[in-house]
Amino acid sequence: MRFEILRLDDVDGSAVDSTVVDAASVNRIVQQAAAVGQRILIRPAETVSN
């Protein structure tokens, strides 16, 4: 499963940028964000079907 992680602005909470990662990377990114006090939003990435 893949997740979209959005970095949020500290002032108004709007999304500053986003990245899509695999499930194994989510824990590392959460730990990094917590270490610096960064606000993030994690949600399942949209899948593209044919």
C-alpha positions in Angstrom: 0.0 0.0 0.0 1.2 3.5 -0.8 0.5 6.7 1.3 0.5 10.4 0.4 2.3 12.5 3.0 1.5 16.2 3.0 3.7 18.7 4.8 1.5 21.3 6.4 2.1 25.0 6.9 2.6 26.0 10.5 0.5 29.1 10.2 -2.6 28.1 8.4 -2.4 24.4 8.0 -2.4 24.4 4.2 -0.5 21.8 2.3 3.0 23.0 1.4 4.1 19.9 -0.5 3.4 16.2 -0.7 5.1 12.9 -1.5 3.9 9.4 -2.1 5.7 6.6 -0.2 5.4 2.9 0.5 4.1 1.7 3.9 7.6 0.8 5.1 8.7 4.5 4.8 5.8 6.0 6.8 7.3 5.3 10.2 10.6 6.9 9.3 8.9 10.0 8.0 6.7 10.3 11.0 9.7 10.0 13.3 11.6 12.7 11.3 8.6 15.0 11.5 8.1 14.5 15.2 11.8 15.2 15.8 11.5 18.7 14.3 7.9 19.5 15.2 6.7 19.4 11.6 3.0 19.0 11.0 2.1 16.3 8.4 -1.1 14.6 7.1 -1.0 11.0 6.0 -3.6 9.5 3.8 -3.8 6.5 1.4 -2.6 7.4 -2.0 -5.0 7.4 -4.8 -4.6 4.4 -7.0 -4.7 4.5 -10.8 -6.7 1.7 -12.4 -7.0 0.8 -16.1 
